[in-house]
Amino acid sequence: MAGTSLSKSFRLKPLHNFCTAAAADVVPSVDHTLPLPTPETPAVDPPLPQKPVPAPDQEAAANYQAREIQSSERRRLPRVTRQNNPEKVEDAICRMMANRAWTTRLQNSIRSLVPEFDHSLVYNVLHGARNSEHALQFFRWVERSGLHKHDKETHMKMIQILGRASKLNHARCILLDMPKKGVEWDEDMFVLLIDSYGKAGIVQEAVKVFDKMSELGVKRSINSYDTLFKVIFRKGRYMMAKRYFNKMLNEGIEPTRHTYNIMLWGFFLSLKWETAMRFYEDMNSRGISPDVVTYNTMINGYYRFKRMEDAEKVFVEMKGRNLAPTVISYTTMIKGYVAVERVDDALRLLEEMKSFAIKPNAVTYSTLLPGLCGAGKMTEAKEILKEMVAKHLAPRDNSIFIKLISKQCKAGDLNAAVDVLKAMIGLSIPTEAGHYGVLIKYLCKAEEYERAVKLVDKLIEKEIILRSQSILEMEASAYNPMIQYLCSNGHTKKAETLFRQLMKKGVQDPVAFNNLICGHAKEGFPDSAFEILKIMGRRGVPRNPEAYSLLIESYLGKGEPSDAKTALDSMIEEGHAPDSSIFRSVMKSLFEDGRVQTASRVMQSMVEKGVTENMDLVAQIVEALLIRGHVEEALGRIELLINSGCSVNIDHLFSVICEKDKTIAGMKLLDFVLERDFQVDSKSYDKVLDALLAAGKTHKAYSILSKMMEKGRATDWSGCQDLIDSLNREGLSKQADILSRAVKGSEKKPHSSNKEKKKLSAAAA
């Protein structure tokens, strides 16, 4: 009989906890679901019922009663541990199961620790097991090993553990196998399994278990129906709830106030206004008077339909029946007023509940704050937040803080916005990058950059941006002005640290990238800037021509023209057109550094891009190429310039190379001019021929002169006779004779005949 008494006490408690926890949900939450009503069960477990004893035998009765009390206390109180072992036996077993695999060796260790397994020990081990798997293994082991025979209480405990762990198939098997072990079912076990299926969202299985109760001969009471209604309504199956309600009435089971509270809650949750009202009328017709939970449910239902006038009537009616409104009542009314934008009425109710010594809770404040923000009552919102911090009441929905910060910033009260951030820290609510971002954005707008920089320092130091649980990310409107400020004021390194954290969150903002390049370039760290440039290239982020220009200037300022040229090439590849000053600066720096060919390639890029200004430097580069023996490259540049419509002073080039005794360059240039029929001064020809003749390159002078005469370029070169004499001295009498006749012929006629030209060409060859 003692076991039966303990079973009844035990089975009341889970249902009471379920319904009490549900009652807390009467307060509307952010997902706008309706609350679950509180049952009329007592707040604490009732005392254990005592078995009646025969009156005549008073001494025997007293002894029996003492044994019952002793047995009950032994089951309800913790086990007394051995004196030589400070750890409780059940705790030691739980620790062993948690730290070791479930093997025969572990089982033997437990057996050696406990010579006898009584009911209290088994129950406490199940209760203290670290997880459901440990509990199930122990439960089955002690039974199969014959160490203990389970009763209703241990079965109930095991079903409860498995239900919480959503191992519902195991729980159902244990329940259905009970008769095979000689243990009777009772209704509360099925109620517990139905509730567990409901919490797991498996309504069909919950209904099957409920229906199976009658098949198995388990009598159903209002308790079973109430639990089923909760499960059904959570999934919005209001039609099914109506069918089972009618079935309940047909079975002769009368609904209680708690039943009607559940039905009202469910129909309001399913937005079935008319049905809820019919059930409320049916409740009154049965003589069941509403309680505080009923009124709270009705107020919440009216709020959902924004019928605050009706909610006010119910609220007044509740007071008229001497039912004191609770914090739930006031909070629901406040939420309703906020929903219909009657914030002043919400504030009035807040003061009223305080006057009745009803303390607002976190839900009350969280309900009111969005309404104050929406109505622009930021002073009141500030005071409410102070109260929350003073009472250390953190809201369930942290999104309210981003609203508060945004509204305070828009209202121009940046100090109040910063206080919101401090309040979050005071309430131990994790701050996110989005909270800091809003503040930084508005501080930059107000040009309070120093305060914004301090917030950035906290972001970087605590790596708030990188927190995996963050939902609110920092927006571009916040970090771009900050990065621009830092880059413009010598803090590009800090700006880069901030942006690299943002990059790890997937940010690829071209504005920020280009600001970093500009900042590094201005501060004289072009390599850092170029590294950012390469990152942009790898990620396909468009690069700004201004950033390129600053990077090139930075490299030139550090005396690194080759790197400047590399940046210039990258700029051109990107499709940007550098202006003439950039080209000129790079060319000049390369030229002065003695890298003429590299400067020549920059010149080529410049001309191809259509930039033909300040050509004096171009002429110097061409001269340098000719003088240094890069004749073919120089000739290519000359041709490019002429084809691009640029004027080239070839006569000046002839003068320079002849002065430098660069006869080969002069010869090739003259040959280049003749092949393309460029018009040059005849004196330029003479200078080249004189230089060749003076250098003893008689045959080459003869060849050039022959080509000139073949092209019809008449010349009165004074050195013709000297060339003829040199040819004769070198044994080239044939060429000398041909040249002599050609010269004499040209003196008689303005142009030589075609036959003579052919002879000259053949002789030159």
LOZA-430125 format. One record per residue (C-alpha): residue in three letters; x, y, z. Coordinates in steps of 0.05 Angstrom, whole numbers, padded with zeros to 5 digits, always signed. Example, Ala and Ser with C-alpha at 12.3 -4.5 7.8 and 13.67 -1.06 7.14 Angstrom:
% LOZA-430125
ALA+00246-00090+00156
SER+00273-00021+00143
***
This chain:
% LOZA-430125
MET+00000+00000+00000
ALA+00058+00046+00013
GLY+00079+00037-00059
THR+00010+00056-00083
SER+00011+00120-00041
LEU+00078+00141-00069
SER+00054+00127-00139
LYS-00005+00173-00132
SER+00038+00229-00104
PHE+00087+00220-00160
ARG+00037+00220-00216
LEU+00005+00284-00193
LYS+00069+00322-00196
PRO+00087+00316-00270
LEU+00018+00337-00292
HIS+00019+00395-00243
ASN+00087+00417-00269
PHE+00063+00411-00341
CYS+00003+00455-00329
THR+00038+00504-00284
ALA+00092+00514-00336
ALA+00038+00523-00388
ALA+00006+00576-00345
ALA+00068+00618-00349
ASP+00058+00619-00423
VAL-00007+00658-00415
VAL+00036+00720-00424
PRO+00038+00735-00498
SER+00106+00721-00528
VAL+00138+00747-00590
ASP+00112+00691-00634
HIS+00041+00714-00615
THR+00019+00645-00591
LEU-00035+00644-00538
PRO-00020+00622-00467
LEU-00037+00555-00437
PRO-00084+00561-00377
THR-00066+00540-00307
PRO-00104+00482-00276
GLU-00135+00483-00207
THR-00084+00434-00180
PRO-00049+00456-00116
ALA+00018+00489-00119
VAL+00050+00435-00076
ASP+00040+00360-00073
PRO-00016+00338-00026
PRO+00004+00296+00034
LEU+00008+00221+00024
PRO-00058+00187+00038
GLN-00057+00138+00096
LYS-00087+00069+00093
PRO-00147+00060+00141
VAL-00136+00012+00199
PRO-00185-00025+00245
ALA-00205+00017+00305
PRO-00206-00038+00359
ASP-00132-00056+00354
GLN-00103+00012+00370
GLU-00033-00013+00385
ALA-00029-00052+00320
ALA-00056+00009+00284
ALA-00003+00054+00314
ASN+00052+00005+00295
TYR+00025-00002+00225
GLN+00020+00074+00217
ALA+00092+00082+00241
ARG+00117+00031+00191
GLU+00079+00067+00134
ILE+00108+00134+00153
GLN+00178+00105+00158
SER+00171+00072+00090
SER+00145+00136+00059
GLU+00201+00178+00088
ARG+00252+00127+00065
ARG+00226+00134-00007
ARG+00219+00210-00007
LEU+00284+00229+00028
PRO+00355+00222+00001
ARG+00392+00158+00018
VAL+00438+00159+00077
THR+00509+00144+00054
ARG+00560+00102+00089
GLN+00602+00137+00141
ASN+00667+00117+00108
ASN+00644+00143+00039
PRO+00625+00216+00034
GLU+00594+00205-00035
LYS+00524+00177-00040
VAL+00519+00108-00070
GLU+00470+00130-00125
ASP+00515+00189-00143
ALA+00575+00142-00148
ILE+00536+00095-00195
CYS+00514+00154-00239
ARG+00586+00179-00242
MET+00612+00110-00261
MET+00560+00103-00317
ALA+00578+00172-00344
ASN+00653+00159-00346
ARG+00655+00087-00369
ALA+00626+00047-00426
TRP+00568+00001-00407
THR+00604-00066-00403
THR+00602-00128-00360
ARG+00661-00100-00322
LEU+00622-00037-00304
GLN+00563-00079-00283
ASN+00607-00120-00237
SER+00636-00057-00208
ILE+00566-00032-00191
ARG+00548-00099-00160
SER+00610-00097-00116
LEU+00591-00027-00094
VAL+00519-00045-00077
PRO+00505-00112-00046
GLU+00429-00102-00048
PHE+00387-00060-00095
ASP+00326-00032-00060
HIS+00272+00011-00089
SER+00299+00077-00064
LEU+00368+00064-00093
VAL+00341+00044-00162
TYR+00294+00104-00164
ASN+00349+00153-00145
VAL+00398+00125-00196
LEU+00346+00133-00251
HIS+00333+00204-00226
GLY+00406+00222-00224
ALA+00429+00190-00289
ARG+00467+00240-00333
ASN+00427+00221-00395
SER+00369+00178-00417
GLU+00414+00124-00446
HIS+00448+00112-00379
ALA+00381+00109-00344
LEU+00352+00059-00395
GLN+00413+00013-00391
PHE+00410+00013-00316
PHE+00335+00002-00315
ARG+00339-00059-00360
TRP+00402-00088-00327
VAL+00375-00090-00256
GLU+00312-00122-00281
ARG+00344-00175-00327
SER+00396-00191-00275
GLY+00343-00204-00223
LEU+00372-00150-00178
HIS+00307-00112-00172
LYS+00235-00118-00193
HIS+00208-00053-00220
ASP+00142-00025-00195
LYS+00097+00031-00219
GLU+00142+00085-00193
THR+00205+00063-00229
HIS+00165+00050-00293
MET+00135+00119-00287
LYS+00203+00150-00276
MET+00233+00114-00336
ILE+00175+00135-00381
GLN+00184+00206-00358
ILE+00259+00205-00372
LEU+00250+00175-00442
GLY+00193+00224-00457
ARG+00237+00284-00441
ALA+00292+00255-00486
SER+00241+00243-00542
LYS+00256+00169-00542
LEU+00183+00155-00547
ASN+00185+00086-00578
HIS+00225+00060-00519
ALA+00177+00094-00471
ARG+00116+00063-00506
CYS+00148-00007-00505
ILE+00163-00001-00430
LEU+00091+00021-00417
LEU+00059-00034-00458
ASP+00104-00088-00429
MET+00084-00073-00357
PRO+00028-00126-00352
LYS+00078-00179-00373
LYS+00118-00163-00311
GLY+00057-00164-00266
VAL+00054-00088-00259
GLU-00013-00055-00269
TRP-00023+00007-00312
ASP-00053+00070-00287
GLU-00080+00130-00324
ASP-00024+00178-00307
MET+00027+00135-00344
PHE-00013+00142-00409
VAL-00024+00216-00395
LEU+00051+00225-00389
LEU+00064+00189-00455
ILE+00009+00228-00491
ASP+00040+00293-00466
SER+00109+00271-00488
TYR+00084+00256-00559
GLY+00051+00324-00560
LYS+00114+00361-00539
ALA+00151+00324-00595
GLY+00098+00348-00644
ILE+00073+00278-00661
VAL-00002+00288-00653
GLN-00023+00225-00689
GLU+00015+00180-00641
ALA-00012+00218-00581
VAL-00083+00206-00606
LYS-00068+00132-00618
VAL-00043+00124-00547
PHE-00105+00159-00521
ASP-00151+00114-00562
LYS-00114+00052-00541
MET-00128+00066-00468
SER-00200+00042-00475
GLU-00177-00020-00514
LEU-00130-00038-00458
GLY-00182-00026-00405
VAL-00150+00036-00375
LYS-00204+00083-00352
ARG-00199+00154-00378
SER-00216+00213-00335
ILE-00219+00288-00348
ASN-00144+00288-00336
SER-00131+00247-00399
TYR-00178+00291-00441
ASP-00147+00355-00416
THR-00078+00331-00435
LEU-00103+00309-00504
PHE-00136+00376-00516
LYS-00069+00412-00503
VAL-00033+00367-00551
ILE-00086+00376-00606
PHE-00091+00451-00599
ARG-00016+00461-00602
LYS-00020+00437-00674
GLY-00082+00477-00690
ARG-00128+00415-00697
TYR-00189+00452-00669
MET-00239+00407-00706
MET-00209+00345-00675
ALA-00212+00379-00607
LYS-00287+00391-00617
ARG-00298+00318-00636
TYR-00262+00292-00574
PHE-00298+00343-00530
ASN-00365+00315-00554
LYS-00338+00245-00544
MET-00320+00263-00473
LEU-00391+00287-00459
ASN-00419+00223-00489
GLU-00377+00183-00441
GLY-00408+00220-00384
ILE-00345+00258-00365
GLU-00361+00329-00343
PRO-00314+00385-00364
THR-00282+00426-00309
ARG-00262+00499-00306
HIS-00192+00477-00326
THR-00221+00440-00386
TYR-00257+00502-00410
ASN-00195+00545-00400
ILE-00157+00498-00446
MET-00213+00499-00498
LEU-00216+00575-00497
TRP-00141+00580-00503
GLY-00141+00531-00561
PHE-00196+00564-00601
PHE-00166+00633-00593
LEU-00100+00604-00614
SER-00134+00577-00677
LEU-00167+00645-00688
LYS-00237+00615-00680
TRP-00271+00673-00645
GLU-00343+00650-00651
THR-00327+00579-00627
ALA-00289+00607-00567
MET-00349+00650-00549
ARG-00396+00591-00553
PHE-00353+00551-00506
TYR-00350+00610-00458
GLU-00425+00613-00458
ASP-00430+00538-00448
MET-00383+00544-00389
ASN-00428+00596-00357
SER-00490+00556-00372
ARG-00461+00497-00334
GLY-00452+00541-00274
ILE-00376+00541-00278
SER-00352+00610-00258
PRO-00291+00639-00292
ASP-00226+00646-00252
VAL-00166+00690-00263
VAL-00138+00642-00315
THR-00204+00645-00353
TYR-00205+00720-00353
ASN-00131+00723-00374
THR-00146+00676-00431
MET-00206+00718-00453
ILE-00165+00783-00449
ASN-00111+00751-00491
GLY-00163+00727-00542
TYR-00193+00796-00547
TYR-00124+00825-00556
ARG-00109+00778-00614
PHE-00171+00805-00649
LYS-00153+00876-00628
ARG-00219+00884-00591
MET-00191+00923-00534
GLU-00258+00953-00514
ASP-00283+00882-00500
ALA-00218+00866-00465
GLU-00228+00926-00420
LYS-00298+00902-00402
VAL-00272+00834-00383
PHE-00216+00866-00342
VAL-00267+00908-00304
GLU-00313+00848-00295
MET-00256+00808-00265
LYS-00243+00863-00214
GLY-00318+00866-00200
ARG-00318+00793-00181
ASN-00262+00806-00130
LEU-00212+00769-00173
ALA-00148+00808-00167
PRO-00113+00817-00234
THR-00044+00786-00236
VAL+00019+00809-00271
ILE-00004+00766-00330
SER-00070+00803-00333
TYR-00037+00871-00334
THR+00017+00850-00383
THR-00035+00822-00431
MET-00075+00887-00427
ILE-00012+00928-00438
LYS+00006+00887-00499
GLY-00064+00897-00526
TYR-00059+00972-00517
VAL+00009+00973-00552
ALA-00020+00933-00609
VAL-00075+00985-00621
GLU-00026+01043-00610
ARG-00056+01066-00544
VAL+00011+01073-00510
ASP-00014+01124-00459
ASP-00065+01073-00433
ALA-00009+01021-00429
LEU+00032+01069-00386
ARG-00028+01082-00343
LEU-00038+01008-00330
LEU+00036+01001-00313
GLU+00029+01054-00259
GLU-00035+01022-00235
MET-00004+00953-00226
LYS+00054+00985-00188
SER+00005+01020-00142
PHE-00026+00952-00125
ALA+00044+00925-00109
ILE+00043+00880-00170
LYS+00114+00879-00196
PRO+00123+00884-00272
ASN+00165+00827-00299
ALA+00212+00823-00359
VAL+00154+00807-00405
THR+00116+00869-00382
TYR+00173+00915-00398
SER+00190+00879-00463
THR+00118+00887-00484
LEU+00116+00961-00469
LEU+00183+00983-00498
PRO+00168+00971-00572
GLY+00104+01011-00564
LEU+00141+01070-00533
CYS+00192+01068-00589
GLY+00138+01066-00642
ALA+00102+01125-00610
GLY+00167+01165-00605
LYS+00164+01167-00529
MET+00238+01158-00521
THR+00242+01192-00452
GLU+00193+01142-00424
ALA+00230+01085-00459
LYS+00294+01109-00427
GLU+00263+01107-00358
ILE+00234+01038-00369
LEU+00302+01012-00390
LYS+00332+01041-00326
GLU+00281+01003-00285
MET+00297+00939-00321
VAL+00371+00947-00308
ALA+00359+00965-00235
LYS+00316+00902-00226
HIS+00362+00862-00271
LEU+00303+00840-00314
ALA+00327+00818-00383
PRO+00275+00814-00438
ARG+00260+00748-00474
ASP+00267+00781-00542
ASN+00333+00817-00550
SER+00311+00850-00615
ILE+00281+00906-00573
PHE+00350+00934-00561
ILE+00366+00947-00634
LYS+00299+00984-00639
LEU+00316+01025-00577
ILE+00385+01044-00603
SER+00359+01062-00672
LYS+00302+01104-00644
GLN+00346+01141-00595
CYS+00396+01156-00650
LYS+00342+01181-00697
ALA+00316+01225-00641
GLY+00385+01255-00635
ASP+00399+01229-00565
LEU+00464+01192-00577
ASN+00480+01189-00502
ALA+00415+01151-00490
ALA+00433+01104-00547
VAL+00500+01090-00516
ASP+00464+01078-00449
VAL+00423+01023-00484
LEU+00487+00988-00502
LYS+00512+00995-00431
ALA+00445+00967-00406
MET+00454+00906-00450
ILE+00523+00894-00419
GLY+00493+00905-00349
LEU+00438+00854-00363
SER+00490+00804-00389
ILE+00457+00805-00458
PRO+00508+00791-00514
THR+00520+00852-00556
GLU+00525+00843-00631
ALA+00560+00879-00688
GLY+00493+00908-00710
HIS+00483+00944-00644
TYR+00551+00977-00649
GLY+00540+00990-00723
VAL+00479+01034-00712
LEU+00516+01075-00659
ILE+00578+01082-00702
LYS+00535+01104-00762
TYR+00501+01160-00724
LEU+00563+01181-00686
CYS+00598+01190-00754
LYS+00539+01230-00779
ALA+00545+01275-00719
GLU+00621+01279-00731
GLU+00635+01250-00662
TYR+00689+01207-00690
GLU+00729+01197-00627
ARG+00670+01163-00593
ALA+00658+01121-00654
VAL+00732+01100-00654
LYS+00725+01076-00582
LEU+00667+01031-00603
VAL+00709+01005-00661
ASP+00765+00988-00612
LYS+00716+00946-00571
LEU+00691+00912-00633
ILE+00761+00893-00654
GLU+00787+00875-00585
LYS+00728+00829-00567
GLU+00720+00803-00638
ILE+00645+00817-00634
ILE+00639+00815-00709
LEU+00665+00743-00712
ARG+00616+00715-00661
SER+00581+00656-00693
GLN+00516+00667-00655
SER+00509+00738-00680
ILE+00447+00754-00720
LEU+00453+00829-00729
GLU+00510+00845-00776
MET+00545+00912-00784
GLU+00518+00949-00845
ALA+00558+00985-00898
SER+00528+01051-00877
ALA+00563+01042-00811
TYR+00632+01014-00828
ASN+00646+01054-00892
PRO+00644+01123-00859
MET+00686+01096-00802
ILE+00738+01064-00848
GLN+00741+01127-00890
TYR+00753+01169-00828
LEU+00807+01123-00802
CYS+00842+01120-00870
SER+00840+01195-00876
ASN+00870+01206-00807
GLY+00929+01160-00805
HIS+00895+01099-00775
THR+00891+01055-00837
LYS+00920+00995-00800
LYS+00863+00996-00751
ALA+00813+01005-00808
GLU+00843+00944-00842
THR+00838+00902-00779
LEU+00764+00921-00774
PHE+00751+00905-00847
ARG+00789+00839-00846
GLN+00741+00816-00791
LEU+00683+00838-00836
MET+00715+00800-00894
LYS+00712+00736-00853
LYS+00637+00746-00850
GLY+00633+00751-00925
VAL+00636+00827-00935
GLN+00667+00849-01001
ASP+00652+00923-01003
PRO+00691+00958-01059
VAL+00684+01026-01024
ALA+00719+00999-00962
PHE+00773+00964-01003
ASN+00789+01027-01042
ASN+00790+01069-00979
LEU+00841+01022-00949
ILE+00885+01027-01012
CYS+00881+01102-01009
GLY+00897+01103-00935
HIS+00958+01058-00940
ALA+00982+01097-01001
LYS+00976+01164-00965
GLU+01011+01138-00904
GLY+01070+01112-00945
PHE+01056+01038-00943
PRO+01045+01021-01016
ASP+01061+00947-01006
SER+01002+00941-00958
ALA+00959+00978-01008
PHE+00980+00932-01064
GLU+00964+00871-01021
ILE+00893+00897-01013
LEU+00892+00908-01088
LYS+00911+00835-01100
ILE+00857+00811-01052
MET+00806+00852-01091
GLY+00831+00820-01155
ARG+00824+00749-01127
ARG+00754+00764-01103
GLY+00731+00800-01166
VAL+00719+00866-01130
PRO+00722+00927-01177
ARG+00780+00973-01162
ASN+00777+01049-01162
PRO+00822+01089-01209
GLU+00834+01140-01154
ALA+00861+01084-01110
TYR+00908+01063-01165
SER+00932+01134-01176
LEU+00947+01142-01102
LEU+00983+01075-01100
ILE+01026+01094-01159
GLU+01043+01161-01129
SER+01061+01126-01063
TYR+01109+01079-01098
LEU+01140+01137-01136
GLY+01147+01176-01071
LYS+01186+01119-01041
GLY+01231+01115-01102
GLU+01203+01049-01127
PRO+01187+01062-01200
SER+01185+00988-01219
ASP+01130+00975-01169
ALA+01095+01037-01193
LYS+01098+01010-01264
THR+01068+00943-01240
ALA+01011+00981-01208
LEU+01002+01021-01271
ASP+00998+00957-01313
SER+00946+00929-01265
MET+00907+00994-01271
ILE+00907+00989-01347
GLU+00888+00915-01345
GLU+00829+00933-01300
GLY+00804+00977-01357
HIS+00820+01045-01326
ALA+00852+01100-01366
PRO+00907+01136-01327
ASP+00915+01209-01341
SER+00977+01238-01373
SER+01007+01260-01307
ILE+01008+01188-01282
PHE+01042+01163-01346
ARG+01091+01221-01345
SER+01109+01210-01271
VAL+01122+01136-01280
MET+01161+01146-01345
LYS+01203+01202-01314
SER+01218+01162-01252
LEU+01239+01101-01293
PHE+01279+01143-01341
GLU+01316+01178-01285
ASP+01329+01111-01253
GLY+01362+01088-01317
ARG+01308+01038-01336
VAL+01299+01064-01407
GLN+01267+01002-01437
THR+01216+00999-01380
ALA+01201+01072-01391
SER+01194+01057-01464
ARG+01140+01005-01450
VAL+01103+01055-01407
MET+01108+01104-01466
GLN+01078+01051-01511
SER+01019+01040-01464
MET+01009+01115-01459
VAL+01007+01125-01535
GLU+00962+01065-01545
LYS+00913+01095-01494
GLY+00912+01158-01537
VAL+00951+01202-01488
THR+00997+01245-01531
GLU+01013+01304-01485
ASN+01081+01327-01461
MET+01120+01291-01516
ASP+01187+01321-01497
LEU+01200+01264-01448
VAL+01180+01214-01502
ALA+01234+01243-01549
GLN+01286+01236-01494
ILE+01267+01162-01484
VAL+01273+01148-01559
GLU+01341+01183-01561
ALA+01364+01142-01502
LEU+01342+01077-01535
LEU+01381+01095-01598
ILE+01443+01115-01560
ARG+01441+01052-01516
GLY+01435+01007-01577
HIS+01362+00988-01570
VAL+01352+01011-01641
GLU+01297+00964-01662
GLU+01256+00983-01601
ALA+01268+01057-01615
LEU+01247+01049-01687
GLY+01184+01013-01665
ARG+01167+01070-01617
ILE+01179+01121-01673
GLU+01133+01085-01719
LEU+01080+01080-01664
LEU+01085+01154-01650
ILE+01079+01173-01724
ASN+01020+01126-01736
SER+00986+01156-01675
GLY+00992+01225-01705
CYS+01050+01249-01662
SER+01105+01290-01693
VAL+01176+01262-01687
ASN+01237+01306-01699
ILE+01278+01254-01737
ASP+01329+01306-01759
HIS+01344+01320-01686
LEU+01352+01245-01673
PHE+01403+01242-01731
SER+01442+01300-01700
VAL+01443+01267-01631
ILE+01466+01198-01653
CYS+01518+01226-01700
GLU+01546+01269-01645
LYS+01551+01206-01602
ASP+01585+01169-01659
LYS+01529+01118-01660
THR+01539+01102-01734
ILE+01502+01036-01733
ALA+01441+01069-01701
GLY+01445+01126-01751
MET+01450+01077-01809
LYS+01390+01037-01785
LEU+01350+01100-01773
LEU+01367+01126-01842
ASP+01349+01059-01872
PHE+01283+01061-01833
VAL+01268+01131-01860
LEU+01283+01111-01932
GLU+01240+01049-01930
ARG+01180+01088-01905
ASP+01194+01149-01949
PHE+01196+01196-01890
GLN+01216+01266-01908
VAL+01280+01290-01872
ASP+01330+01344-01885
SER+01385+01325-01934
LYS+01436+01349-01883
SER+01415+01292-01838
TYR+01435+01243-01893
ASP+01501+01279-01900
LYS+01514+01274-01825
VAL+01504+01199-01826
LEU+01547+01189-01888
ASP+01602+01232-01859
ALA+01600+01192-01795
LEU+01603+01126-01832
LEU+01660+01149-01876
ALA+01698+01177-01816
ALA+01689+01111-01780
GLY+01718+01074-01840
LYS+01653+01039-01856
THR+01661+01051-01930
HIS+01617+00995-01956
LYS+01560+01014-01909
ALA+01565+01087-01931
TYR+01564+01064-02003
SER+01502+01021-01989
ILE+01464+01078-01956
LEU+01483+01126-02012
SER+01460+01076-02064
LYS+01393+01069-02030
MET+01385+01144-02027
MET+01399+01151-02101
GLU+01354+01093-02117
LYS+01297+01127-02079
GLY+01310+01190-02119
ARG+01337+01227-02059
ALA+01386+01273-02094
THR+01445+01293-02052
ASP+01502+01340-02062
TRP+01542+01305-02009
SER+01611+01334-02009
GLY+01642+01269-01988
CYS+01625+01230-02051
GLN+01695+01236-02079
ASP+01725+01215-02013
LEU+01679+01155-02012
ILE+01701+01136-02084
ASP+01774+01142-02064
SER+01762+01098-02003
LEU+01727+01046-02045
ASN+01786+01044-02093
ARG+01835+01038-02035
GLU+01796+00980-02008
GLY+01796+00944-02075
LEU+01723+00958-02089
SER+01738+00990-02156
LYS+01674+00965-02188
GLN+01631+01001-02135
ALA+01675+01062-02141
ASP+01667+01064-02216
ILE+01592+01056-02213
LEU+01587+01110-02160
SER+01631+01156-02200
ARG+01589+01149-02263
ALA+01526+01158-02222
VAL+01552+01221-02191
LYS+01573+01250-02258
GLY+01506+01231-02288
SER+01469+01264-02232
GLU+01509+01327-02244
LYS+01485+01327-02317
LYS+01414+01307-02303
PRO+01370+01319-02244
HIS+01356+01245-02236
SER+01393+01182-02254
SER+01364+01133-02303
ASN+01330+01069-02279
LYS+01387+01029-02310
GLU+01439+01066-02268
LYS+01397+01058-02205
LYS+01395+00983-02216
LYS+01470+00981-02225
LEU+01480+01019-02160
SER+01435+00971-02123
ALA+01469+00910-02151
ALA+01537+00938-02134
ALA+01516+00955-02064
ALA+01490+00885-02054
***
